[in-house]
Amino acid sequence: MKKILLSIPLIISLISTISFAQRELSIFDQPHELNTEYWLSRFPHSFTPMTFDYIPSEFSSFDNINISADPQPQNEPSVRISRKDPNRVVAAWRDFRTGINPPLRRIGYSFSTDGGQSWSVSQLLPQIIPDAPLSSDPVVGVDTSGNFYIYTVSLNEITGDGELWLFKSADEGETFNQVYEMATGPWFEDKEWATTDLYPSSPFVNTQYCSWTRFAANTSILLIKSTDDGVTWNAPVQVSDGVSGVQGSFPATSSNGELYVVWRAYTGSGQIRFDKSTDGGLTFGTDKIVSSSPDSWFPHMAVDLSGGPFHNNIYVVWNDLRNGDDDVFLSISSNGGDTWTSAQRINNDPVNNGKDQYWPSIAISEIGEIVILFYDTRNTPNNNIIEAYIARSTDGGATFTNELVSTQPSPTNIPNNDVRFGDYIHIDFYGGNIVPVWTDERAGGFDMDIYTASINPIVPVELISFTHRIVNGKVILDWVTATELNNWGFEIQRSLDNNVFVTIGFVEGKGNSTINQYYSYTDESIGSTVYYRLKQMDYIGSYNYSAVIEVNGVTVSTIQLEQNYPNPFNPATTIKYQLGNDGFVNLKVFNALGEEVAELVNEFQKGGGYQLTFNADNLPSGMYVYQLISGNYKENRKMILMK
């Protein structure tokens, strides 16, 4: 059993005379960066580093990687995978390496060129925004051309206003030397999130959208968009109805170009609200309620773009206190946000057990697999010690598994009110890569780092066997699947050299299945040694290859000479034969008088299947006989040349 010890006494204290409801309302009255009371009352933390003995009862099977690797605090991470090259990944976070007291908020980042398995040395974004050297709330974005973007709330040191600025990388995330103004003015912009319409056939493909909360005379969820790779942005459009009580918005898009926005609303004990635009973000409709959500936190959202049975379903996740402690909830809409399913509890620990799950982030792969990342305290001695978990679904969100991701627990130490764990963690899923990022303090003290984990997707088709049989000189391929997810079918591919493969057939898949499925394909082999593999494809063209199987000679109990085809023929025909064993082979053609007119084969050959073309261009019409001799075997067949 592994024992983890973090030194310095455990002190957990928080005393406040302000009511919880008053503190909650405060997040809607002032920018989150300027407000600490509600966060401190809502989430675990300790101002003094904690000591605890912890013997885990559950162990993670995923390798963990420290991305930021800096002794000063880094928190509030975001991550995206390139849609041009899934091996390119960028993570960004709020970084305090230049100062924690006073808090000097900068944006740190790192990039990966191998799908998140290893990362570049972390660095800070350049300070190139006029009058705004400090930034916060980083959100990473991508487009279909391979560009990366980091959206920020940047603090104007002259006016004190929060402004929205965009950093752009044109070299696949290695440098961010371009910066563009998004929204500024005599107010405070707060809690932005951004998305890009990435669906190839969408009428608004590559349009970037950013939603956020503006704190001015009133408080509203606003949205802007860019159609020129982030260089210019339109005037803000109001998304939320009313003029107050909104915060923490999140946008997403569907395959038909619809734009969705969700946020947390202060109404009664709280609601998750939703609105949409069908004209590329120019106008929005009437707000809809996704769910009541007592004392909830900011929602995240994803849309299924798989082309499968749950295509364009909208998935919204959040955490709230309806069961007495924080749980993660999911609601789904299958009709563009008009109606929503009842909130579904995602974490599978006992209800109302005093343990917390919070800050969920959701991603859906291009083949429809859902993954939700969240913090969890189910295994730890108290709620000030957290671990990262994921929940996964392959049936459109009907059921979920829960898996521990972090290999060590993390305390939640904060050095002061301003250097907190942030407001979110994040996950992305594309091209077979699942990349979560979370704030982790396993190093102890106030050393918050940004961690990720190496997580394999649930294979869309679990192939449990792929074998071959020889029947009457023909190769019969058999394979069995245990589960299938969005499985369109299998291309059967053959090679003579185990290098160049050609497609020789297709077998339709079962789509989605959780029981064994049996498949077969028959091939008339064309050589003594051939190689086969399966190319499994989903509904939108993603694919995986099976292992290669080698058929060492098409071994049959007897030699077999097949009828030529076509017959009659003019002037060429194909002759096939099978050899049961290695041996010397002679194949000749005779005319009707018994005279030899051609010798096609006269050599030693290995057992297997063969075919050749006989061209009778220089022969007259008539009946001919072709004769195969190998060892004691001799067989004749007739064919007719008709010119």
N, C-alpha and C positions, 0 to 999 in steps of 0.2 A: 504494500500500500504506500502511496506517495504522501509525504507529509510536507506541508508548505508553511513556512514561518515568516511573517513580516514583523519586523521589530518596531518598537515604540508603543506606549500604552494606548489602549482603545478608549477614546473619549468621544462620545456621540451626544451632542447637546444642541438643542435649538429651542429658544424661548421667545415667544412672540405674544404680544397682547392684541394683535390685530386678528380679527376673525378670519377663518379660512375663506369664507365667501368674499370678504373684502380683498384679501390677497389675490384670489382668483380673478376678480374683476379688474385688478390693477394691470394684468397683462393686456387688457384691451384698451387701457387708458393711456399707456405710455409705451414707447419702443422697448422691445425686450432687452436690448443691450443696456438700457438705462434702468431697467427694473430687475431687482434681485429677489424681492420678498416672496413672490409666489413660487419661483423655482426652488428657493431654499426650503420652503414649507412643503413642497410637493415631492421632491426626489431625494434619495439617500445621499448623504455626504458626511464628511467629518473634517473639521478644521485642524485636527491633530492626527497625524499618521497612526494607523491602527496596527495592533498586534493581534494575531489570531492563529490558533492551531487548527488545521483543517485536514482531515483525512477523507479524500473524495470517495463517494460511493458510486460514482459514474466517471468514466474516462472517455475523452474525445479520441476519435480515430483520425482526426485531421491534423496535418502539420500546420503549425502557426508560424507566421512571419512578421517580424517587426519592421514596418515600412519606414516610419519616421526616424527611429533610432537616434533620438536626441534626449539628453538628460532633463531638458526643460519641458514644460507642459505643451502637449499638442492635443487638440480635441476637435469635435464637431466635423467628422470626415465625410467626404463624398467621393464617389468613384464611378467611372464609366469605361466601357469596353468599346474600342473602335468598331464601327460597322463596316469599315473597309478591310481591316486586318485584325481579326479577333485576338491576335497575339499582343497587340498594342493596348495598354491599359494606363489610365492616369487616375491617381488618387490625390485629393487636395484636402486641406484641413486648416483650422485656425491654429496659429503657431505663436507661442510666447517665448521663443528662444532669445529674443532681444530684450525681454524684461517682463516681470510679473507684478512688480510693485514700484511704480504704477504699471498697469497692464498695457503692454504695447502689442496690440493685436496685429499680426501679420498673417499672410497666407503661405503655408508650406505646401510642397507638392513633391511627388515622385512618379516615375513612369516605369512600366514593365514592357519588355519585348517578347516575353514568353508566356503570355496569358496569366500573369500574376504569380508565377512561381519564384521569380527573383525581381528585385527592384533597384533602380538607380539610387545613389546617395541623395537623400532628401535635401531640398534647397528652398529658398524663399522666392516668392514672386518679386520682380523688380518694383521699386517705388517710383512709378512713372505717371501716376495720376496727379494732375495739378491740384495742389493744396490738400491732398488727401493721402498722406503717407501710410496710414493705418487702414486695414481692411478686416472684415469678418464675414461670417456666414457663407463660406465657399460652397458653390454648387458646380459640379463638373458636367459639361455637356459635350455632345459629339454631333457630327453631320455625316452624310453618306460619302463625303470626299476624303475622310480621314483626318479632318481638322478636329482639334480639341478646344474647348472653351472653359473658362472658370468665371462664373458670375459671382459678384461680391457686393456686400454693403460696405462702402468705404466712407470713412469718417472725415468730413471736412474740418480741418484744424482751425479755420478762421470763423466759420459760421456755427460749427458744432452740429451741422445737419448730417444725417445719413443719406448717402447717395448711391445709386446703382451704377456700377462700372463693370465692364467686361474685359477680361484678358483673353487673348486668342493665341493659339499655337498653330503655325502652318507647317511644322516639322514633326508631326505625329506625337506631340506632347513633350518634346525635349526642352523647348524654350517657349516662354510666353512674353514676347517682346512687343506685341501689339495691344493697345488698350483703346476702348471705345466707350463713350458716355451713353448711358441708357436712360436714366431718369434722375434729375437733380432739381432743386428748388428750395424755397424757404419752408421746409418741412422735414420730417424724418421718414425715410423709406426703410422698411424693416421686414425681415423674414421672407426673403425672396426664394422662389424655386423656379427652375426653368426646364424646358423640354424642347426637343426638335421633332418635327414630323418626319419620321424615317421610313414610312411605308412607300415603296417605289411608285405605286399607282395612285397615291393620294394627290388630289388637286393642289395641295399645299406642301408637297414634299420639300424638305429642307428649310421650311419656315421655322424660325425659332420663336418660342413664346416664353415670356417671363411674367409670373404673377407675384404679388407681394401685398403687404399692408402699408398704407400711407397714413401716418399720424400727422394730421393738419388740424383745421378747425373741426373736421369730422374724421372718422376712421372708416376706411373702405378697403375691400380687396380690389386691386387694379390689375390691369394686364396690358403689356405692350408686346409688339412683335417686330421681327426683322426678317426681310427677304433677301438680304445681300450679305450673308455670312456674318451678321453681327455688327456691321459697320454703321448702319443707321437704324433708328427705331421710331415707330410711329408714336403719336400722342397717346397717353393712357386712356384705356376704356374701363369703365366701372363694371365689375363682375357681380359683386354682392348687392342685394337689395338693402335699402336702409343706409344708415350713416354711422353705425357704431357697433361695437361688440363682435368684432371679427379679427382673426389672427391665424397665422400658420397655414397659408394656402399651398396647393400642390397641383400642377397642371399635367395633363397627359392627352394623347391623341389616338384616334381610331384609324382603321385602314381607309375609311371613306373621307377622311379629313376633318371629322368632327373634333372639336377641342373641348376637353372637360377640365373643370377646376373644382377641387374640394377644399374645405377649410373648417376650422373649429369656430363655432359661434357661441356667444354667451347668451343663452336664452333659457331661463329656468335654471336647471342644473347643467345645461350644456347640450349642444347638438353638433353632429357632423353634417355639413350642408354641401350642396352640389349645384353647379350650373353648367351650361354648355353653350357653345357657339357652333353654328352650322355654316358660317360664312368666313372662316379663317380668322376668328377673333375680332371681327368688327363690331358685332353685337352679341348680347347674351339674353337669355330668357329669364324666367322667374325661378328663384331659388327653390330647390327641393331638399327635403330632409332625408338624408341617408339613414340616420339613426339618432335616437336620443343617446347621450353619452355623458353620464354624470362624471364631472371632474376629469374629462378626457384631456389628452395631449394632442399635438398636431398630427393630422392624418397623412398617410402616403397612399399612392394609387398606382395601378398598372393596368394595361389593356392587353388582352390576348390577341396577338396578331399572327397566330400560327396557321390560319387557314383550316384548322381542324374543327371538331364539333363545338368548341367553345369560343370560336372566332368572334372578336369584338366584344366579348364579355368584359365588363369593367369591374375591377376589384379594388376595394378601399379598405385599408387597415388602420387601426388606431388602438390606443389603450385607454381604459377608463376604470372607475372604481365601483361599478354597479354591484359587484360581488363582495365588496368590503375590502379587497386588495386589488392592486392593478393586474388586469388580465389583458391579453391581446385579442382583438375582435376583428372580424372580417364581414363585409357585406358585399353582395354581388348584384349587378344589374345586367340583364341579358337583352335589354331593349333601349340602349342608349341613355340610360339614367332616368327613365320615366318611373320605374318602380325598382325597389330594392328588397333583397331577401332580409329576413331577420338576422340580427347580429349573431355570428357564429364564433364561439370561443375557440381559439387556435391552440393555446398552450394546454397540454393534457395532464398537468398535475392536479391534485385534488382541489375542488372549488373552495374558496374562502379558507385557505390554509395559512393565511398570513404571509404568503410569499408573493413577490412582485414579478411581473413581466411587463416590459414597457419599451417604448421607442421602436415600434416595428417599422421595417422597410420591406417593400415587396418588389419582386422582379419576376417576369415571365419570359421564358426562353422562346425562341422562334419555333419550337415544336410543342409549346403549350405546357411545359413543366413549370409549376409555381414554386417559388421559394421565398420565405419570409424570415428575415433576420430580426432578432430582438434580444434585449437584456433579460436575464432570468436569475432569480435567487433561490430556486427550489432546492438546490443542493447545499447551500452555504449556511453558516451558523446564524447569520442575521442579514437583513436586507441592505446593509451597507457594504456587503461583499457580493459582487456580481459575476456572472459568466455570460458568454455569448451563446445563443442557441439559434438553430434554424428549424423551421417547419416546412415540410415539402408535400406537394400534392401532384399526382399525375391524372386525376379524374376531374379536373375543372374546379377544384376547391371543395368537393363533396367530403373528402377525408384528408387528414394530414398526419404525417409522422412528425415527431420531435426529436432532434439530435443535438447533443452538446457539441459545440464547435471549439470553444477555447480550451486549451490544454492546462491552463492554470487560472485560478480565480483572481479577481481584481478587487482591491478596496476602492473606495470612492472618495479619496482625500482631495481636498481643494485648499490652496494656500490662502485664498481670500474670496470675497463675494464675486469678484469680477472674473476670476479664472476658474470657471466651472467646467463640468464635463460637456457642456454644450446643450443642444436641443435635439440632436438626431444622430443616428448612425445610418449606414447606407449599404445597398447591395446591388449588383448588376449581374446579368446572366445572358450570355450571347456566344454563339459559335462553339458551344461545348464548354465554355469557361464560366464558372460561378466565382465571383469575386466579392466577398463581403469585406467591409471595413468598420472597425469599431474602436472606441477609445478604451485603453487598457492600462492599468496601473500596477501590473504584477511586479514591476521592479521595485515598488515600495516608495515611501516618501510622497512627493508630489510629481513623480516622474510619469506623467501621462504620455503614452505612446499610441500611435496608430497601428493597429494590428490587422492582418488578414489571415486567411486560411486557405489551404489547398483542398478544394472540394470537387469531387467528381460528380457530374450530373447523373441522375438515374437514367440508365441506358434506355433509349426509346424502345428498342427491341432487345430483350434478353434472349440470346441464342444459346440454347443449352446443348445442342448437338448438330453436327454437320458431317455426314458420312456418305459413302458411295457403295453401290452394289454393281455387279456385272451380271446381266441377264440377256442371254441370246446375243452376246457380242455387243450389247448396248450398255452405256454407263447410266445408271439411275442414281441421281443425287437425292438424298433425304435430309431434311433438317427439321428441327423442333424448336419453337420459341416458348418461353415460360410466361412472358408478359409482352404486351405491345402497347405503344402510345403513338397515336397519329401515324400508324404504319401504312403507307401507300402500297408498298410491295417490294419485291426483290428482283433485281437484274441478275441473271446468271451469266458469269463471265468466264471465258476459257483462254488458256495460254499454252503455247507449245514450248516456251522457254522460261516460264515463271517470271517473265519481265513485262512483255507486252500482252495485255488482256483485251479481248474483244467480247462484246455482248452477244450472246447467242439465244437469249430468251428472257421472258419476264413472267413472274408469278405474282398475282395480286395478294396483298396482305389483308389482315382482318381489321385494320383500323386501330381499335382499342380492345384489349383483351387482358384478362388476368388469369386465364387458364391456358394449359398447353395447347398449342396449335401445331398441326403436322402438315408438312409441305413435301412435294416431290417434283422432280423434273428429269426427263429422259433425254439423253444425248447420244447420238451415234458418233463415237469418237473418230478422230481423223489421224491418229498417230499412235505409236507404241507407248509414249509417255505424255500425258497431258495434265494440266493443272486447272483447278476450278476455284472460284471464290464467289461469294454473294455480295452484292451491293444493295444494302437495305436503304430505302428512301422514304422520307416522310412526305406529307402533303404539300409542302412548299419547297421541296427540292434538297433539303439537307440530307446527308447520307453518311453511312458508316460501312466499312468493309469487314467481312468475316475473315477468319484465318484461311489460308490457302490449303487445299487438300491436293495431294498428288495421286494420280491414278497410274500406277506403274504397269503399263501394258494392259490391254483389254483382254484379259485371260478368260478363254472359254475352253470347254472340254474337248472340242473338235475344231478342225479348220472349217471355215465357212466361206464360200464364194457366193456373193450376192448377184442378183440379176442387174444388169446394166440399166442405167437411166440417163436420158430417155431411150426408149426402144419402141418402135423404130427410131432411128436417129439420122441426122445429116448436118454436118459431117462428123461431129464429135459426140462422145458419150462418156459417162463416168462409170468406172468399174470399182467396186469396193470388195474387200475381203478381210477376214479376221484370221489371225494365227493364234492357236492355243499355246504354242511353245516357240522358242527360238529355233530357227532352222533355215536351210537353204531353200529359196523360193524361185520357181520358174513360172512365168506367165506369158503365154503365147497366143496369137490369133491365127486361125486357119480359115481358108475359103471353103466353098462347098465341095471342092475336089480333094480336100485334105492337104492342100499345099499351105505351108507356113507363109504368112504375109507380114507378120510383125512379132517381134519379141519385146515385150513391155517390161519385164522384170527378170533378172538373172543374177541373184545375189543373196547373201546371208542377211536375214532380217530377224529382229527381236519380236517376241510375241506381242500382239497388239492389233489395232485396227488400222487399215490403210485404204487410201483411195487414190485413183489416178485417172487421167483423161486420155482416152484413145481417140486420135484424130485420123479419120479415114478419107481425108481430102483427095488422096491419090489413088483411091480404090473405086471400082465400079459398084453400082447397086447390086444387092444380093444378100444371101444369108451367109453369116460368118459364125464361127465357133471360137470362143476363148476358153483356154484350158489352164488350170492352176495345178501345179505339182509341187509338193513339199513333203519330203520323206516318202512314206508309203501312201500318202494321200494324193488323189488325183480326181479332179472334177471338171466337167465341161458344161458350158451354158451357151445357148444360141442367142444371136442378136441379128437385127435386120438393118442394113444400110439402105436408105431409100432417098435417092437424089432426084 
